[in-house]
């Protein structure tokens, strides 16, 4: 549901106040968005999902693979399906943060980054 004009203005005012009050925190929060997963990551996720689906079906169909009355292989298959779906949808880098976009500019080239740099320089002069 889209925001009304009044709600958009209020949100912009809140954002400006946040940038003015704590620019470092604002830039940290702004940089934490999830990016679109790469093609390779999506293919890996889909492959893991399909393997998990096969294990789920085989675990239910073959009663010899059960541990008592518990279908262990089916549970493992379900967990693999879940992991594959998460892998295909998210894009988390090696350090646990969202992967940066290829065309993303450094903060210093953006308007807010420049404003933050000016603020720091003024603070250091006093």
GUDRENBA-77833 format. One record per atom (N, C-alpha, C, O): residue in three letters; x, z, y. Coordinates in steps of 0.001 Angstrom, whole numbers, plus 500000, padded with zeros to 6 digits. Layout:
N
ALAXZY ...
//
This chain:
126
UNK500845500000498827 UNK500000500000500000 UNK500890500000501235 UNK501721500896501382 UNK500745499030502123 UNK501596498949503309 UNK501257500054504301 UNK500140500571504337 UNK502255500394505101 UNK502071501418506115 UNK501397500833507343 UNK501575499657507658 UNK500624501656508032 UNK500021501209509284 UNK501102501176510366 UNK502209501675510166 UNK500768500585511507 UNK501741500503512592 UNK502155501887513064 UNK503328502137513341 UNK501184502777513152 UNK501480504150513581 UNK502431504837512605 UNK503378505504513021 UNK502176504673511309 UNK503041505274510295 UNK504440504668510326 UNK505426505379510131 UNK504535503367510569 UNK505845502722510667 UNK506625503245511861 UNK507829503484511762 UNK505942503425512997 UNK506618503981514171 UNK507105505395513904 UNK508223505755514274 UNK506266506193513260 UNK506675507567512929 UNK507886507574511994 UNK508815508360512178 UNK507868506704511005 UNK508981506621510070 UNK510264506199510791 UNK511332506751510525 UNK510168505235511693 UNK511337504815512458 UNK511864505936513333 UNK513077506093513474 UNK510964506725513927 UNK511397507859514741 UNK512126508891513885 UNK513146509444514298 UNK511603509141512705 UNK512244510104511801 UNK513625509597511394 UNK514581510371511352 UNK513736508299511093 UNK515028507728510712 UNK516039507844511850 UNK517187508232511633 UNK515598507501513081 UNK516507507604514230 UNK516956509036514452 UNK518123509285514755 UNK516037509979514303 UNK516404511392514476 UNK517402511817513399 UNK518334512571513681 UNK517213511343512182 UNK518145511676511107 UNK519521511094511387 UNK520528511778511206 UNK519581509833511829 UNK520873509216512160 UNK521556509956513292 UNK522771510155513261 UNK520790510365514293 UNK521370511069515436 UNK521849512464515048 UNK522890512922515518 UNK521088513135514191 UNK521424514511513833 UNK522599514587512867 UNK523504515401513048 UNK522586513747511850 UNK523639513809510826 UNK523945512398510327 UNK523413511978509299 UNK524798511661511045 UNK525059510271510658 UNK525748510134509307 UNK525521509155508595 UNK526584511100508945 UNK527271511015507657 UNK526272511120506503 UNK526326510341505552 UNK525365512085506598 UNK524341512240505569 UNK523448511003505514 UNK523112510531504428 UNK523065510480506664 UNK522193509304506709 UNK522860508105506052 UNK522209507355505325 UNK524164507917506304 UNK524846506780505683 UNK524996506987504180 UNK524964506022503416 UNK525160508237503751 UNK525248508529502314 UNK523922508222501622 UNK523904507611500553 UNK522836508636502215 UNK521517508395501635 UNK521201506908501636 UNK520641506394500668 UNK521552506217502702 UNK521281504791502802 UNK522045504005501734 UNK521538502996501245 UNK523248504439501361 UNK524072503707500401 UNK523708503964498954 UNK524307503350498071 UNK522753504847498662 UNK522446505211497292 UNK521357504395496638 UNK520807504820495623 UNK521030503252497175 UNK519964502439496595 UNK520451501730495337 UNK521627501387495210 UNK519532501521494422 UNK519872500783493211 UNK519867499295493512 UNK519029498806494269 UNK520794498593492925 UNK520909497160493139 UNK520334496418491933 UNK520031497014490899 UNK520197495125492092 UNK519707494282491007 UNK520767494235489912 UNK521939493996490204 UNK520376494460488653 UNK521366494425487576 UNK521929493019487366 UNK521260492022487636 UNK523154492959486888 UNK523794491673486637 UNK523149490997485428 UNK522463491633484628 UNK523386489707485321 UNK522824488946484190 UNK523359489473482867 UNK522613489609481897 UNK524650489768482834 UNK525260490272481599 UNK524641491602481186 UNK524358491826480009 UNK524435492471482153 UNK523849493779481858 UNK522412493635481352 UNK521997494344480436 UNK521655492712481956 UNK520284492489481487 UNK520269491959480059 UNK519447492385479247 UNK521183491023479744 UNK521248490488478377 UNK521642491573477375 UNK521095491628476273 UNK522581492426477749 UNK522976493533476873 UNK521793494473476634 UNK521569494931475514 UNK521047494750477691 UNK519875495618477562 UNK518818495021476663 UNK518232495717475834 UNK518573493726476824 UNK517574493060475975 UNK518032493053474517 UNK517231493300473615 UNK519315492772474280 UNK519838492762472900 UNK519709494147472264 UNK519304494264471107 UNK520051495188473014 UNK519929496552472492 UNK518469496891472217 UNK518164497552471224 UNK517573496448473078 UNK516146496681472876 UNK515658496018471593 UNK514913496628470826 UNK516072494770471352 UNK515637494032470153 UNK516178494698468887 UNK515457494835467899 UNK517457495114468918 UNK518027495805467752 UNK517268497108467497 UNK516986497448466348 UNK516942497827468554 UNK516162499061468406 UNK514785498804467840 UNK514289499581467024 UNK514165497719468265 UNK512844497360467741 UNK512913497057466244 UNK512047497481465478 UNK513942496326465837 UNK514120496028464407 UNK514315497318463621 UNK513711497498462564 UNK515155498220464131 UNK515358499504463435 UNK514072500316463365 UNK513803500971462357 UNK513288500276464415 UNK512021501002464423 UNK511090500490463330 UNK510504501278462588 UNK510958499183463233 UNK510059498588462240 UNK510584498825460823 UNK509819499182459927 UNK511898498624460621 UNK512481498828459292 UNK512365500292458884 UNK512084500592457724 UNK512577501198459822 UNK512470502626459510 UNK511080503042459091 UNK510927503934458257 UNK510066502417459649 UNK508686502727459268 UNK508341502058457943 UNK507624502636457126 UNK508844500848457722 UNK508464500070456541 UNK509152500544455268 UNK508587500403454184 UNK510358501104455370 UNK511113501498454177 UNK511102503023454063 UNK511832503705454782 UNK510276503557453162 UNK510163505017453056 UNK511424505690452482 UNK511573506904452625 UNK512326504946451843 UNK513541505541451299 UNK514491505991452412 UNK515366506824452178 UNK514327505455453603 UNK515203505797454719 UNK514701507017455498 UNK515265507375456532 UNK513653507641455001 UNK513098508804455679 UNK513828510061455230 UNK514322510127454104 UNK513895511036456085 UNK514465512350455759 UNK513288513294455558 UNK512760513855456518 UNK512885513464454312 UNK511666514215454008 UNK510472513387454434 UNK510240512306453892 UNK509720513876455389 UNK508593513104455920 UNK508870512656457359 UNK507940512389458120 UNK510156512575457727 UNK510555512221459095 UNK511300510887459104 UNK512347510770458467 UNK510790509891459805 UNK511441508564459846 UNK512627508543460822 UNK512474508161461982 UNK513791508951460349 UNK514980509080461195 UNK515382507739461802 UNK515671507659462996 UNK515400506694460990 UNK515818505382461477 UNK514873504870462573 UNK515310504197463507 UNK513602505184462460 UNK512644504771463489 UNK512899505490464804 UNK512775504891465873 UNK513251506756464738 UNK513553507515465953 UNK514818506961466618 UNK514874506817467840 UNK515827506655465805 UNK517051506059466344 UNK516732504709466983 UNK517254504390468052 UNK515890503927466343 UNK515480502634466896 UNK514745502789468213 UNK514970502024469151 UNK513865503778468285 UNK513140504011469534 UNK514103504404470655 UNK513973503924471781 UNK515062505269470354 UNK516044505676471363 UNK516893504492471819 UNK517243504389472994 UNK517224503596470882 UNK517963502396471262 UNK517119501490472153 UNK517637500896473099 UNK515821501379471860 UNK514931500591472698 UNK514868501176474114 UNK514910500442475101 UNK514770502480474196 UNK514727503146475490 UNK516026502912476261 UNK516005502599477452 UNK517156503067475568 UNK518447502830476207 UNK518606501385476657 UNK519152501128477729 UNK518143500456475865 UNK518211499042476238 UNK517372498731477458 UNK517783497957478323 UNK516197499332477531 UNK515342499116478699 UNK515985499682479960 UNK515962499046481013 UNK516554500871479853 UNK517232501479481007 UNK518432500629481409 UNK518662500398482596 UNK519188500169480435 UNK520363499343480701 UNK519978498044481407 UNK520681497598482314 UNK518877497445480998 UNK518460496168481576 UNK517882496321482977 UNK517953495385483774 UNK517323497457483289 UNK516633497635484565 UNK517537498202485654 UNK517397497834486820 UNK518457499086485296 UNK519290499735486302 UNK520624499019486453 UNK520987498165485644 UNK521336499383487496 UNK522646498803487753 UNK523559499896488275 UNK523803499979489479 UNK524056500723487396 UNK524925501825487789 UNK526358501446487471 UNK526653500963486377 UNK527257501665488437 UNK528659501315488260 UNK529414502309487407 UNK528819503222486834 UNK530748502135487317 UNK531582502982486479 UNK531652504416486973 UNK531754505345486171 UNK531600504606488293 UNK531725505950488838 UNK530399506676488949 UNK530346507759489533 UNK529319506112488405 UNK528037506791488393 UNK527177506504489606 UNK526047506986489684 UNK527687505724490562 UNK526906505376491731 UNK526368503971491579 UNK526825503202490733 UNK525409503651492394 UNK524836502305492334 UNK525894501282492698 UNK526710501505493592 UNK525874500177492010 UNK526862499130492251 UNK526616498501493618 UNK525466498235493968 UNK527666498258494398 UNK527468497661495710 UNK527082496196495595 UNK527482495507494656 UNK526315495738496544 UNK525943494326496565 UNK527157493500496944 UNK528019493962497692 UNK527228492272496427 UNK528394491432496689 UNK528494491038498147 UNK529597490904498677 UNK527365490851498804 UNK527397490429500189 UNK527249491597501166 UNK527019491377502355 UNK527378492823500685 UNK527247493980501559 UNK528459494092502472 UNK529601493937502039 UNK528188494362503735 UNK529263494518504691 UNK529700495971504700 UNK528904496862504401 UNK530959496218505041 UNK531376497602505192 UNK530583498265506305 UNK530064497589507193 UNK530486499592506258 UNK529702500328507238 UNK530174500081508661 UNK529360500087509585 UNK531475499862508862 UNK532001499716510209 UNK531536498425510863 UNK531571498324512089 UNK531105497442510097 UNK530628496184510669 UNK529146496238511010 UNK528654495387511751 UNK528444497200510495 UNK527027497326510767 UNK526817498082512077 UNK527709498767512575 UNK525624497934512607 UNK525300498607513859 UNK525423500113513717 UNK526046500769514553 UNK524831500669512660 UNK524880502120512498 UNK526302502605512254 UNK526678503690512697 UNK527090501803511552 UNK528479502182511329 UNK529273502212512620 UNK530096503100512843 UNK529012501221513470 UNK529697501201514774 UNK529278502380515619 UNK530112502998516281 UNK527997502701515606 UNK527511503846516380 UNK528124505146515864 UNK528491506024516645 UNK528228505259514554 UNK528833506449513961 UNK530300506571514367 UNK530775507668514663 UNK531012505455514381 UNK532416505457514782 UNK532571505869516243 UNK533483506627516575 UNK531702505385517112 UNK531728505786518523 UNK531476507278518660 UNK532140507962519439 UNK530518507774517903 UNK530200509206517941 UNK531410510035517525 UNK531710511051518152 UNK532095509614516488 UNK533290510335516027 UNK534382510334517088 UNK535015511359517337 UNK534602509168517715 UNK535634509081518755 UNK535320510021519922 UNK536216510685520442 UNK534068510078520328 UNK533683510985521422 UNK533920512432521025 UNK534376513239521835 UNK533613512757519784 UNK533793514132519303 UNK535280514493519289 UNK535647515614519643 UNK536128513563518886 UNK537555513830518793 UNK538187513974520166 UNK539180514689520297 UNK537653513323521202 UNK538198513405522539 UNK537945514757523181 UNK538732515190524024 UNK536887515426522811 UNK536540516710523437 UNK537332517839522896 UNK537153518979523324 
//
